[in-house]
Structures are given as C-alpha cells and as structure tokens.
C-alpha cells in the first residue's frame, strides 16, 4: 500500500479480528453489546445490527459518513502479561474517542477469541 509506513501495516494486522468494546469514561453512551470488526484497512463498529464503517489508519480508526469527524485513537494495553504463544497479538487496547480533534470519551476493546472479521465495508 503506497504511502503507508511499515509500522502502520503491522498495526493493521495486529487489529484484525473481532473486539468487544466497553466504556471507560466520558460522554460515550453505554456500550453494552458493541463490537468492532476489523479486517486490514477497514472495519466497522456494530451497535447491535447497525454498522458504522471506518478506515484503519495505523492505530486510528477514522469513521465514514454518517460519523465523519469521529476518530478512535488506540494504544496497546500494557499489563505486563506475556502474550499467549498460540496468539502473540495484542489482546486489548485503550481507546480515546475524538470528535473533531476533541476527546469525548475513553473505552477499552478486548479481542474476542476465535472470531472472524468480515466488515464488508
């Protein structure tokens, strides 16, 4: 992919999969049953049956219409626990939801075991 740094490619592959999302703080609504599905450079956040599509830009998830202007910034969670040998990928991320560059809330996303990502964006 032209214009994407090697670290961005790694971040994309690290994010592939299905993620459970929970609210930590801020103006976010309760996130019961919310999940993110990521596959390569795209994905979606699902509120029940309703998908909101986004593009993966490194560790930033940039939402498309109708949520344009909303960006989730992710940071790998550092808990000091060694990764499982069978799946060395990061299993949790701390996230900040930004609307037009201003933080509106924080969340945590945790990898779901044995789930496939198929955002069909």
Secondary structure, DSSP 4 states (H G I P E B T S, - for coil): -TT--HHHHHHHHHH-EEEEEEEEEESPPP-TTEEEEEETTEEEEEETTEEEEEEEETTEEEE-TTSTTEEEEEEE----PPPBTTB-S--EEEEEEEETTEEEEEEEEEEPTT-------
